[in-house]
Amino acid sequence: MGHAPRGSPRRTPLSIPESDPRACSSGARVNALARVPFFAGLDHDALHRVDERTTMRGMDAGQAIYLAGRPADLLYVVATGGVKLTGAAPDGSEVLLDVLGPGDFLGTLPVLGGETYAEHAWALTAGCLLSFTPTNFDALLAEHPSVARQALTAVGGRLRDAQSRIERAAASNAPVRIATTLLVLAERLGVREEDRVLIDVPLAREDLASLAGCAPETVSRSLAAWTRDGIIDTGRRWVAVRDPAALAAVAGVETTLAMEGQGRG
């Protein structure tokens, strides 16, 4: 069940005080918008005007936000909670493309070159989304023309990254996919706790298996081995990364996850 807690009591996703995560304050919305690459350089007043053009939507864990191939009619920003993007590998298996947290965007619009959604989007946790309709986004572009160029660059980069991840996943074995999944989760939704980064969503073995595209038994074996090696800590429905460099070595990637200054907490 992982290493014994040291120092302050261990914080797990299940011990976080509950509130309604499907609603978000004006401050939370503006803070999230400020982190979106599209809106870099906009001042506080401008971000409030951007917020006025959005529609707030709550989401529940496991809910489909949109599905690949459907008409692209909304661009979203995550204000609170977590979202996963998935696609299909050549063999038909589900591939985790990305995990998104507050300040990340998803979806697209025809003005950004997307007639249909390129991936599936699912709520990992309960949370709050902000959405732009084509009409509202067109009005935003009229007010801030620089947003169009930045948005096109960001959306294009995400599509390239998604294709690259599908190709890597198709050629990867299960431990590599599991390690990659844990790193993505920790980098996007991690909270730093002393000498580790807690993945701040409840995670059963079945959840990780679904994200990594493998059997729950394979996840259990990999987590047990990495716990013995001191790479991670695990417990019932939680995982924390202690040695991101070692986990990245398993995944065969570089990581920006660090033990100092990392996380959203």
C-alpha positions in Angstrom: 0.0 0.0 0.0 2.9 2.3 -0.5 5.4 4.0 1.9 4.5 5.1 5.4 3.6 8.8 5.5 6.3 11.2 6.7 5.8 14.6 8.3 2.3 16.0 7.9 -0.6 13.5 7.3 -0.8 12.2 3.8 -3.3 14.0 1.6 -5.1 11.9 -0.9 -7.7 12.9 -3.5 -10.4 11.4 -1.3 -9.5 13.6 1.7 -10.0 16.9 -0.1 -12.9 18.9 1.4 -15.9 18.6 -0.9 -17.6 21.5 -2.6 -19.5 21.7 -5.8 -16.7 21.5 -8.4 -19.2 21.9 -11.3 -19.6 25.6 -10.5 -16.7 28.1 -10.7 -16.3 31.6 -9.5 -15.5 34.6 -11.7 -12.0 34.6 -10.3 -11.5 30.9 -11.2 -12.7 31.5 -14.7 -10.5 34.5 -15.3 -7.5 32.7 -13.8 -8.0 29.8 -16.1 -8.4 32.1 -19.2 -5.2 33.8 -18.3 -3.3 30.5 -18.7 -4.7 29.8 -22.2 -2.0 30.4 -24.9 -4.6 32.2 -27.0 -5.0 35.0 -24.5 -1.3 35.6 -23.6 -0.8 39.3 -23.3 -4.3 40.3 -22.5 -4.7 42.4 -19.4 -7.1 41.7 -16.5 -9.9 43.8 -17.8 -9.6 42.2 -21.2 -9.8 38.8 -19.7 -13.0 39.7 -17.9 -14.5 40.7 -21.2 -13.4 37.4 -22.7 -15.1 35.6 -19.8 -18.3 37.5 -20.5 -18.3 35.8 -24.0 -18.2 32.3 -22.5 -20.9 29.9 -21.3 -20.2 28.0 -18.1 -21.0 24.3 -18.1 -20.6 21.8 -15.3 -19.3 18.3 -15.9 -19.5 15.0 -14.0 -16.8 12.3 -13.9 -17.1 9.9 -16.9 -19.2 12.3 -18.9 -18.6 12.6 -22.6 -17.8 16.2 -23.5 -17.6 15.6 -27.3 -16.8 12.6 -29.6 -14.5 12.4 -32.5 -16.1 13.1 -35.9 -18.9 15.2 -34.5 -19.3 18.7 -35.9 -17.0 21.1 -34.1 -19.2 23.8 -32.7 -17.6 24.6 -29.4 -14.1 25.6 -28.1 -13.7 24.8 -24.4 -11.4 25.9 -21.6 -11.1 23.9 -18.4 -11.8 26.1 -15.4 -11.8 23.4 -12.7 -11.4 19.6 -12.7 -9.7 17.3 -15.2 -10.4 16.1 -18.8 -8.9 13.3 -20.8 -8.6 13.3 -24.6 -8.5 9.9 -26.3 -8.1 8.6 -29.8 -7.9 5.2 -31.6 -4.7 3.5 -32.5 -4.4 1.6 -35.8 -5.3 -1.7 -34.0 -8.6 -0.1 -32.7 -7.5 0.3 -29.1 -8.1 3.5 -27.2 -5.1 5.7 -26.7 -4.7 8.4 -24.1 -3.7 11.6 -26.0 -3.7 14.1 -23.2 -4.9 15.0 -19.8 -6.0 18.5 -19.3 -6.5 20.7 -16.2 -7.4 24.3 -15.4 -6.2 26.7 -18.1 -6.0 24.1 -20.8 -8.2 24.2 -23.9 -9.9 21.5 -26.0 -12.2 21.3 -28.9 -12.1 23.5 -32.0 -14.1 25.7 -34.3 -14.4 26.0 -38.1 -12.6 29.4 -37.9 -9.6 27.5 -36.4 -9.6 25.0 -39.2 -11.6 22.2 -37.5 -14.9 21.2 -39.1 -15.1 18.1 -36.8 -13.6 17.1 -33.5 -10.4 15.1 -34.0 -10.6 13.2 -30.7 -12.9 12.1 -27.9 -13.1 14.2 -24.8 -14.2 12.8 -21.4 -14.5 14.3 -17.9 -11.9 12.7 -15.6 -13.4 14.4 -12.6 -16.4 16.7 -11.8 -15.5 20.2 -12.8 -16.4 23.3 -14.7 -15.9 24.1 -18.4 -16.1 27.4 -20.3 -17.2 27.3 -23.9 -17.1 29.6 -26.9 -19.6 29.4 -29.7 -18.5 30.4 -33.2 -20.4 33.7 -32.9 -18.8 34.5 -29.5 -15.4 33.6 -30.7 -15.7 35.6 -33.9 -16.7 38.6 -31.8 -13.6 38.0 -29.6 -11.4 37.9 -32.7 -12.8 41.2 -33.9 -11.9 42.8 -30.5 -8.4 41.0 -30.3 -7.1 40.1 -33.7 -3.9 38.7 -32.2 -5.9 35.8 -30.6 -6.5 34.2 -34.1 -2.8 33.7 -34.9 -2.1 32.4 -31.4 -5.1 30.1 -31.4 -4.2 28.6 -34.8 -0.7 27.9 -33.7 -1.9 26.2 -30.4 -4.5 24.1 -32.1 -2.1 23.0 -34.8 0.4 22.0 -32.2 -2.1 20.0 -30.3 -3.1 18.0 -33.4 0.6 17.2 -34.2 1.1 16.1 -30.6 -2.0 13.9 -30.7 -0.8 12.1 -33.9 2.7 11.6 -32.4 1.2 10.1 -29.2 -0.9 7.7 -31.3 2.1 6.5 -33.2 4.2 6.1 -30.0 1.4 4.2 -28.2 0.9 1.8 -31.2 4.6 0.8 -30.9 4.8 0.7 -27.1 4.5 -2.1 -24.6 2.1 -1.9 -21.6 4.7 -0.7 -19.0 5.7 2.1 -21.3 2.1 3.2 -21.8 1.4 3.0 -18.0 4.5 5.1 -17.2 3.6 7.6 -19.8 0.1 7.9 -18.5 1.3 8.5 -14.9 3.7 11.2 -16.1 1.0 13.0 -18.1 -1.4 12.8 -15.1 1.3 14.1 -12.7 2.4 16.9 -14.9 -1.1 18.1 -15.6 -3.0 17.4 -12.3 -0.1 16.9 -9.8 0.1 18.5 -6.4 3.5 18.7 -4.8 3.7 17.1 -1.3 7.2 17.2 0.3 9.2 14.7 -1.8 6.6 13.5 -4.2 3.8 14.7 -6.6 0.3 13.4 -5.8 -1.9 12.7 -8.8 -4.9 14.7 -7.7 -7.7 12.5 -9.0 -9.0 9.2 -7.6 -7.4 6.4 -9.6 -8.4 2.8 -9.4 -6.3 0.2 -11.2 -9.2 -0.2 -13.7 -9.0 3.6 -14.4 -5.3 3.5 -15.2 -5.8 0.4 -17.3 -8.4 2.2 -19.4 -6.1 5.2 -19.8 -3.1 3.2 -20.7 -4.9 0.7 -22.9 -4.0 -2.5 -21.0 -5.3 -5.0 -18.5 -5.8 -4.1 -14.8 -3.5 -7.0 -13.8 -0.7 -5.5 -15.9 -1.2 -2.1 -14.1 -1.1 -3.8 -10.7 2.2 -5.6 -11.5 3.8 -2.5 -12.9 2.7 -0.3 -9.9 3.9 -3.0 -7.4 7.3 -3.1 -9.1 7.7 0.7 -9.2 6.6 1.0 -5.6 9.3 -1.5 -4.5 11.9 0.5 -6.5 10.8 3.7 -4.7 9.6 5.3 -8.0 6.0 5.8 -6.9 3.8 5.5 -3.8 0.4 3.9 -4.1 -2.7 3.3 -2.1 -6.3 2.7 -2.6 -7.4 4.8 -5.5 -4.3 7.1 -5.4 -0.8 7.3 -6.9 2.1 9.7 -6.2 5.3 10.0 -8.2 8.5 10.1 -6.1 11.1 9.7 -8.9 9.9 11.3 -12.1 13.3 10.8 -13.8 13.1 7.0 -13.2 9.5 6.9 -14.4 10.5 8.9 -17.5 13.3 6.4 -18.2 10.7 3.6 -18.3 8.5 5.6 -20.6 11.5 6.6 -22.8 10.7 10.3 -22.7 11.9 13.4 -21.1 9.8 15.0 -18.4 9.2 18.5 -17.0 8.0 17.1 -13.8 10.2 18.2 -10.9 10.0 17.7 -7.2 10.6 21.4 -6.4 8.0 23.9 -7.4 5.8 21.3 -9.2 2.1 21.0 -9.0 -1.1 23.0 -8.7 -1.2 23.0 -4.9 
